[in-house]
Amino acid sequence: MESTRSDAVRLRRPFAVVILVAAAISNAGAEGAILEPCRTTTAGYRSEVQRLLGGNKTGETVDLSAFVYPAFAPEWSIAVVETASGSKVVRSEFAGSYWASGWRRAGDNGRLWDPSIAHGEATTRDRPISQALARTLRQAWEISLSRLEDRRVLGFDGITYQFKTASGKCGETWSPELAAMSMPDQLARLAFELKILAGMRVEPDATEREHKILELATTFVREFGGPGPKSGRKRQLDRALRN
């Protein structure tokens, strides 16, 4: 999901640029951080990943999705899908890195990413989820994608999370910290938790994890569903000042 520069190409930069990138990364995790608009990549890398991982069957509607692009590991996606029998979460993942499979030599010393040689074998798992969870996840995605800011946060390697809705909204974040509390971090955590849930079959563990995810999603909507992102401490202060 990307910019006009290749995601995984590691180039030498002047020291000053490294300092600027480090500052951007630090600011990205600050209170009030929001997603950036989705970027496109050279050679159609992300669009190919989405095509291969995001296909849905006839009679199914994809309500929301997340596509994840690690620098050195297999790409994966999750989607909440509506079927005639209810909602389910679907996880798709390549067996190996699609990005790594597409490199070929170019000239004497160069390398080029070529979509014509890239290949990926995807596996898919799914699990039914409650309407309450599906509804709350839709709210979380809509809240996150209702306000985007192009901060040009770029980094070396890392991992990109890209989020999409059925209406075509799209936002992304680079190398989130799943234990941190900003909006992008917590949305990435929801996607990661859904990835785990989609592959679970043992009860009561699967149901307990679904309840945990519903709690996380409900907290997300409550925390970030106002006119702008606020921390829990800031919300407490707002209430105290009103009383």
C-alpha positions, 0 to 999 in steps of 0.5 A: 500500500505507497510512495513513488519510491520503492518501499524496501530499497535501502539507500544511503542518505546524508546524515542530516536527512537521517536526523530529519527522518528520526524526528518525523518518526518520533513525532508520528507517535505523539499524542494526536497522531493520525493516519496519512493518505495512502501512497502508490508505489513504483511498479504497482507493488501494493496494488498487486498485493491487494489483488492477490490477498484481497479478493472476495468471493461472489456474494460477499461484501468486504466492509473493511480491510488492512494490508500489511507490508513488512520489509523482510517478512511475508505480506498479509491482510485482514478483512471483515466480510459480510455474507448471507449468514453473517460477518466473518474475519478473513486473514490472507498471508503469503508463504514468503515475501512477495516483495523479495520475489520480484527482484532481478538484475538490471545492468552490471551492478543494479537491481530492479523490482519487476512485477512480471517475476514477482510471485506469491502463494497465499493461504486464507483462514476465516472465522465468524464474528459477532455483529457487535464486533463487526459494527464496532470495527466499522466505526473504528475504521471510519473514525480513523479514515475521516481525518488524514494528514500527509506528514511524509513520514518515511523510514528505512525498511520497517513495516507499513499498515494500510487501512481501507473501507468499502467506500474507498477511503484509505490511510496508512501508518509506518512502523506503528508500536502496537503497545503505544496509545496513538490512533495509528498504533491502536488501529494497527493493534486491532488489525494484528489481533484480528489476524490472530483471531481469524486463525483460531479454532480452539474454544473457549480461547477464540471466543475470549479473544473476540471479546477482548478485541470488542473491548479494544475496539469499543475503547478505540471508538470512545477514545478517538470518536470525538472531533479530534483525537484526545488522550484519556488523561485529556478527556478526564481533564475536559470533564473536570473543567466542565463540572 
